[in-house]
Amino acid sequence: RLSGNFHQTSERIDDAFARGGDNFVGIGSTLEGFGINQFMYEYVFDKAWDTGISDAKWVETLASRRIGKKDLYAERTWKRLTDSVYIAGSFSSQTPLACARPCLEGYWHWTSIHNTRYKNETLVRAWQDLLRASSDRDTYRSDIVNLGTQALGNHFAVLRDRLAAAYGAGDLAQAREVAALMKEALGDLDALAACDPPLRLAAWLHGASSWGTTPDEKAYYRRTARTLITIWGEQTSIKDYATRLWSGLTDSYYAPRWEMFIDEILSCISEGREYDEKAFFERLDAFELDWAVNDREIDYREPCDHIALSHEIIRKYGLAQPVELNLMTYNVGTFSKYLEDSTPQIADLVRALDADAVALNELDSCNRRHDVFQLKK
């Protein structure tokens, strides 16, 4: 979900403006799916207007707008995201492994590739920085939930690999320990997604149902909506093509699939038999089809405190990254020897380096060279 090459997109649009010639009449972007990655599409269309705003300023403004105020932690979050997370376009169909068909290693099919080109630790650092800010804006909540579900979704692949290793070693105790954590992670994914209204299956099904004018029509549209985001159609090769890490969908569809798989792996270890993927997929086919075509009621979680849950997830799964502090020291007196007023340049340096703490030596307020109180200025 967090895909797109921010800086490459910028360079290519600049190149189109510079070298497009007479054939260049405009810029467009076609969305195959909605509700996926608002940020990159927003940037593309803003950039297309050629406002003259630098990318750095655009990102800084975006951070302030999403949180509703100027905040260094929010700015640091978005700078990290655009420099180190949004660094590559998506694969054919990219999704966290939790949303994909269970498999013992790698990924099941090209429709559900979970690999990322950024390190999950980098994403977690951005999430932690954003959690250090605070805001009551819905956009801030959405960003917290979006980063958190992606980070935990990425970590789910690590847990799956631990389960596979335990299976390979025939270590039932270790497998049970990891299995419990995997099931808990699926629940936490659903709970965190429930905190953001756009990430709820209920909204998708309600929208589909609204197209119908009779009970039968409404049920038909709901079934079609359920099919689209799961099995897609009758062809097995296209399953999971439109995955969504939504609350309600995770609890009722993704989690049961993985629980079936986890229980099967535990049984294989306990009974000393080899995992039969073909036989398991046949059972899975029946479950998936039944979920898609039967218009059953779904139990939805109530939203909880997204900040508290985020901190709990980071603690529970050992995702916390060491706090990074940028320290800066500067000899003001030396610079002042060559410039009439070095204060603006020093202030720009502090901002550019994103310093958390600054030690300024030889302040002019402490000597007789200049009648300037630079800290105040």
C-alpha positions as CSV (number, residue, x, y, z in Angstrom):
1,R,0.0,0.0,0.0
2,L,2.9,2.4,0.6
3,S,4.3,2.3,-2.8
4,G,5.4,4.8,-5.4
5,N,8.7,6.5,-6.2
6,F,8.3,10.0,-4.9
7,H,11.6,11.5,-6.2
8,Q,11.5,9.6,-9.5
9,T,7.9,10.8,-10.1
10,S,9.1,14.4,-9.5
11,E,12.0,14.0,-11.9
12,R,9.9,12.5,-14.7
13,I,7.3,15.2,-14.5
14,D,10.0,17.9,-14.6
15,D,11.5,16.1,-17.6
16,A,8.1,16.0,-19.3
17,F,7.7,19.8,-18.8
18,A,11.3,20.5,-20.0
19,R,11.5,18.2,-23.0
20,G,7.9,17.4,-23.9
21,G,7.9,19.7,-26.9
22,D,4.8,20.4,-29.0
23,N,3.4,16.9,-28.3
24,F,3.1,17.6,-24.6
25,V,-0.4,18.7,-23.7
26,G,-1.0,17.5,-20.2
27,I,-0.4,14.9,-17.4
28,G,-2.9,12.2,-16.4
29,S,-2.9,9.3,-14.0
30,T,-5.2,6.3,-14.2
31,L,-6.2,4.6,-11.0
32,E,-7.0,0.9,-11.3
33,G,-8.1,0.8,-7.7
34,F,-9.4,3.4,-5.3
35,G,-8.7,4.0,-1.6
36,I,-5.2,2.7,-1.8
37,N,-2.6,5.5,-1.8
38,Q,-4.0,9.0,-1.7
39,F,-0.7,10.7,-1.0
40,M,1.1,9.8,-4.3
41,Y,-1.9,10.7,-6.5
42,E,-2.3,14.0,-4.7
43,Y,1.3,14.7,-5.3
44,V,1.2,13.8,-9.0
45,F,-1.7,16.2,-9.6
46,D,-0.3,19.0,-7.6
47,K,3.0,18.6,-9.4
48,A,1.2,18.7,-12.7
49,W,0.0,22.2,-12.1
50,D,3.7,23.3,-11.9
51,T,3.1,25.6,-8.9
52,G,6.8,26.3,-8.5
53,I,6.8,24.9,-5.0
54,S,9.9,22.7,-4.3
55,D,9.3,19.1,-3.3
56,A,10.8,19.8,0.1
57,K,8.3,22.6,0.7
58,W,5.4,20.5,-0.6
59,V,6.3,17.7,1.8
60,E,6.6,20.2,4.7
61,T,3.2,21.8,3.8
62,L,1.6,18.4,3.5
63,A,2.9,17.4,7.0
64,S,1.4,20.6,8.5
65,R,-1.9,20.1,6.7
66,R,-2.3,16.5,7.7
67,I,-1.8,17.3,11.4
68,G,-3.3,20.8,11.4
69,K,-0.3,22.7,12.6
70,K,3.4,23.0,12.1
71,D,5.1,20.1,13.9
72,L,8.7,18.9,13.6
73,Y,7.8,15.3,14.2
74,A,5.2,15.3,11.5
75,E,7.7,16.9,9.1
76,R,10.3,14.4,10.0
77,T,7.8,11.6,9.4
78,W,6.9,12.7,5.9
79,K,10.5,13.5,5.0
80,R,11.4,9.9,6.0
81,L,8.5,8.5,4.1
82,T,9.3,10.4,0.9
83,D,13.0,9.8,1.1
84,S,13.1,6.2,2.3
85,V,9.7,4.5,2.0
86,Y,8.2,5.8,-1.2
87,I,11.2,4.8,-3.2
88,A,9.7,2.3,-5.7
89,G,6.6,1.6,-7.6
90,S,4.4,-1.4,-6.7
91,F,4.7,-4.9,-8.0
92,S,1.8,-6.3,-10.0
93,S,-0.3,-6.6,-6.9
94,Q,1.4,-5.7,-3.7
95,T,-0.2,-6.4,-0.3
96,P,0.8,-7.4,3.2
97,L,1.2,-11.2,3.6
98,A,-1.7,-11.2,6.1
99,C,-4.0,-10.4,3.3
100,A,-2.6,-13.1,1.0
101,R,-3.4,-16.7,0.7
102,P,-1.4,-18.6,3.3
103,C,1.7,-20.4,2.1
104,L,4.8,-21.9,3.9
105,E,7.4,-19.7,2.1
106,G,7.6,-16.7,-0.2
107,Y,4.2,-15.7,-1.6
108,W,1.4,-17.7,-3.1
109,H,0.9,-15.9,-6.4
110,W,1.7,-12.8,-8.4
111,T,-1.6,-11.3,-7.2
112,S,-0.3,-11.1,-3.6
113,I,3.3,-10.1,-3.4
114,H,4.2,-8.9,0.1
115,N,7.9,-7.9,-0.5
116,T,8.8,-4.2,0.0
117,R,11.9,-2.3,-1.2
118,Y,12.2,-0.4,2.0
119,K,13.1,-1.7,5.4
120,N,10.3,-2.2,7.9
121,E,12.5,-0.6,10.6
122,T,12.4,2.6,8.5
123,L,8.6,2.6,8.4
124,V,8.4,1.9,12.1
125,R,10.6,4.9,12.8
126,A,8.3,7.1,10.8
127,W,5.3,5.7,12.7
128,Q,7.0,6.3,16.0
129,D,7.8,9.9,15.0
130,L,4.2,10.6,14.0
131,L,3.0,9.1,17.4
132,R,5.2,11.7,19.1
133,A,3.1,14.4,17.5
134,S,-0.5,14.9,18.5
135,S,-3.7,16.1,16.7
136,D,-7.4,15.5,16.7
137,R,-7.6,15.7,12.9
138,D,-9.0,12.7,11.0
139,T,-6.1,12.9,8.6
140,Y,-3.7,12.4,11.5
141,R,-5.6,9.4,12.7
142,S,-5.7,8.0,9.2
143,D,-1.9,8.4,8.8
144,I,-1.3,6.7,12.2
145,V,-3.5,3.8,11.2
146,N,-2.2,3.5,7.7
147,L,1.5,3.4,8.8
148,G,0.7,1.1,11.7
149,T,-1.3,-1.5,9.8
150,Q,1.4,-1.6,7.1
151,A,4.2,-2.0,9.6
152,L,2.4,-4.8,11.5
153,G,1.4,-6.3,8.1
154,N,5.0,-6.3,7.1
155,H,6.1,-7.9,10.3
156,F,3.5,-10.7,9.8
157,A,5.8,-12.1,7.1
158,V,8.6,-12.4,9.7
159,L,6.3,-14.4,12.0
160,R,5.2,-16.7,9.1
161,D,8.9,-17.4,8.4
162,R,9.5,-18.3,12.1
163,L,6.5,-20.7,11.9
164,A,8.0,-22.2,8.7
165,A,11.4,-22.6,10.5
166,A,9.7,-24.3,13.4
167,Y,7.9,-26.7,11.0
168,G,11.1,-27.5,9.3
169,A,12.8,-28.2,12.6
170,G,9.8,-30.2,13.9
171,D,9.8,-27.9,17.0
172,L,6.2,-28.0,18.2
173,A,6.7,-25.8,21.2
174,Q,8.2,-23.0,19.1
175,A,5.6,-23.4,16.5
176,R,2.8,-23.0,19.0
177,E,4.4,-19.9,20.4
178,V,4.7,-18.3,17.0
179,A,1.2,-19.5,16.0
180,A,-0.3,-17.7,19.0
181,L,1.5,-14.5,18.1
182,M,0.4,-14.7,14.4
183,K,-3.3,-15.1,15.4
184,E,-3.0,-12.2,17.8
185,A,-1.4,-10.0,15.1
186,L,-4.3,-10.7,12.8
187,G,-6.7,-9.5,15.5
188,D,-4.6,-6.4,16.1
189,L,-4.6,-5.6,12.4
190,D,-8.3,-5.7,12.3
191,A,-8.6,-3.6,15.5
192,L,-6.2,-0.9,14.3
193,A,-7.9,-0.7,10.9
194,A,-11.3,-0.3,12.7
195,C,-10.1,3.0,14.1
196,D,-10.3,4.6,10.6
197,P,-13.7,4.7,8.9
198,P,-12.5,4.3,5.3
199,L,-10.7,1.1,6.3
200,R,-13.9,-0.8,7.3
201,L,-15.6,-3.4,5.2
202,A,-19.0,-2.2,6.4
203,A,-18.5,1.0,4.3
204,W,-17.7,-1.0,1.2
205,L,-20.7,-3.3,1.5
206,H,-23.1,-0.5,2.5
207,G,-22.0,1.5,-0.6
208,A,-22.6,-1.6,-2.8
209,S,-26.0,-2.3,-1.2
210,S,-27.2,1.3,-1.9
211,W,-27.2,0.6,-5.6
212,G,-30.1,-1.9,-5.2
213,T,-33.7,-0.9,-5.1
214,T,-35.1,-4.3,-3.8
215,P,-33.8,-6.6,-1.1
216,D,-32.7,-9.1,-3.8
217,E,-30.8,-6.4,-5.7
218,K,-29.1,-5.2,-2.6
219,A,-28.0,-8.7,-1.7
220,Y,-26.7,-9.2,-5.3
221,Y,-24.6,-6.0,-5.1
222,R,-23.2,-7.0,-1.7
223,R,-22.2,-10.4,-3.0
224,T,-20.5,-8.8,-6.0
225,A,-18.7,-6.5,-3.8
226,R,-17.5,-9.3,-1.6
227,T,-16.4,-11.3,-4.6
228,L,-14.4,-8.4,-6.1
229,I,-12.1,-8.0,-3.1
230,T,-11.5,-11.7,-2.5
231,I,-11.8,-14.3,-5.2
232,W,-12.5,-11.7,-7.9
233,G,-14.3,-14.3,-10.1
234,E,-14.3,-17.9,-11.0
235,Q,-10.6,-18.1,-12.1
236,T,-8.2,-19.1,-9.3
237,S,-5.3,-17.2,-10.9
238,I,-6.8,-13.8,-10.0
239,K,-7.7,-14.4,-6.4
240,D,-6.4,-11.8,-3.9
241,Y,-5.9,-9.3,-6.8
242,A,-7.9,-6.6,-5.0
243,T,-7.0,-7.2,-1.4
244,R,-7.8,-4.6,1.2
245,L,-6.5,-4.5,4.8
246,W,-9.9,-3.6,6.2
247,S,-11.5,-4.1,9.5
248,G,-14.2,-6.8,9.2
249,L,-12.5,-8.3,6.1
250,T,-9.5,-9.2,8.2
251,D,-11.5,-10.7,11.0
252,S,-14.0,-12.6,8.8
253,Y,-11.9,-13.6,5.8
254,Y,-8.1,-13.2,6.1
255,A,-7.8,-14.3,9.7
256,P,-9.8,-17.6,9.3
257,R,-7.7,-18.5,6.2
258,W,-4.5,-18.1,8.2
259,E,-5.9,-19.8,11.3
260,M,-6.8,-22.8,9.1
261,F,-3.2,-22.8,7.8
262,I,-1.6,-22.4,11.2
263,D,-3.7,-25.2,12.7
264,E,-2.8,-27.4,9.8
265,I,0.9,-26.8,10.2
266,L,0.7,-27.5,14.0
267,S,-1.1,-30.7,13.2
268,C,1.6,-31.7,10.7
269,I,4.3,-31.2,13.3
270,S,2.4,-33.0,16.0
271,E,1.6,-36.0,13.8
272,G,4.9,-36.1,12.0
273,R,3.4,-35.7,8.5
274,E,4.3,-33.5,5.6
275,Y,2.2,-30.4,4.8
276,D,0.1,-31.1,1.7
277,E,-0.5,-27.7,0.1
278,K,-2.7,-29.0,-2.7
279,A,-5.1,-30.6,-0.2
280,F,-5.1,-27.6,2.0
281,F,-5.9,-25.3,-1.0
282,E,-8.9,-27.4,-1.8
283,R,-10.3,-26.7,1.7
284,L,-9.4,-23.1,1.3
285,D,-11.2,-22.9,-2.1
286,A,-14.5,-23.9,-0.4
287,F,-14.1,-21.4,2.4
288,E,-13.3,-18.5,0.0
289,L,-16.2,-19.2,-2.3
290,D,-18.6,-19.6,0.6
291,W,-17.5,-16.2,2.1
292,A,-17.9,-14.5,-1.3
293,V,-21.3,-15.8,-2.4
294,N,-23.2,-16.1,0.9
295,D,-24.5,-12.8,2.2
296,R,-24.0,-13.5,5.8
297,E,-23.9,-10.9,8.6
298,I,-20.4,-9.8,9.7
299,D,-19.5,-8.9,13.2
300,Y,-17.5,-5.6,13.3
301,R,-15.2,-4.3,16.0
302,E,-15.9,-0.9,17.6
303,P,-13.1,1.7,17.1
304,C,-10.7,2.0,20.0
305,D,-7.9,4.4,21.0
306,H,-5.7,4.3,17.9
307,I,-2.7,5.9,19.8
308,A,-2.8,3.5,22.7
309,L,-3.2,0.5,20.4
310,S,-0.3,1.7,18.2
311,H,2.0,1.9,21.2
312,E,0.8,-1.6,22.4
313,I,1.5,-3.1,19.0
314,I,5.0,-1.6,18.9
315,R,5.7,-3.0,22.4
316,K,4.1,-6.4,21.9
317,Y,5.8,-7.4,18.7
318,G,9.2,-5.8,19.5
319,L,9.0,-3.3,16.7
320,A,10.4,-0.3,18.7
321,Q,13.3,1.4,17.1
322,P,15.9,3.4,19.1
323,V,15.1,7.0,19.4
324,E,17.2,9.1,17.0
325,L,18.4,12.5,18.2
326,N,20.1,15.0,15.8
327,L,22.5,17.1,17.8
328,M,24.1,20.2,16.4
329,T,26.8,22.5,17.7
330,Y,27.7,25.8,16.1
331,N,30.2,28.5,16.8
332,V,28.2,31.6,16.1
333,G,31.1,34.0,16.6
334,T,33.1,32.5,13.8
335,F,30.4,32.9,11.3
336,S,29.7,36.5,12.4
337,K,33.1,37.5,11.5
338,Y,32.3,37.2,7.8
339,L,28.6,38.1,7.6
340,E,26.8,41.2,8.8
341,D,23.9,39.1,10.1
342,S,24.4,35.3,10.2
343,T,21.3,34.6,12.1
344,P,19.0,33.7,9.1
345,Q,21.7,31.3,7.7
346,I,22.2,29.6,11.0
347,A,18.4,29.2,11.5
348,D,18.2,27.7,8.0
349,L,20.9,25.2,8.9
350,V,19.2,24.1,12.1
351,R,16.0,23.5,10.1
352,A,17.7,21.7,7.3
353,L,19.5,19.4,9.6
354,D,16.3,18.7,11.5
355,A,18.2,19.2,14.8
356,D,16.6,18.1,18.1
357,A,19.0,20.1,20.2
358,V,21.4,22.9,19.3
359,A,24.4,24.2,21.2
360,L,25.4,27.7,20.0
361,N,28.8,29.0,21.1
362,E,29.8,32.6,21.4
363,L,26.4,34.1,21.2
364,D,26.5,37.8,20.4
365,S,24.3,38.4,23.4
366,C,27.3,37.2,25.5
367,N,30.0,39.4,23.9
368,R,30.4,43.0,22.8
369,R,30.8,42.5,19.0
370,H,27.1,42.8,18.1
371,D,24.1,44.2,19.8
372,V,22.0,41.1,18.8
373,F,20.2,38.4,20.8
374,Q,20.3,35.7,18.3
375,L,18.2,33.1,20.1
376,K,15.3,35.5,20.3
377,K,15.7,36.6,16.7
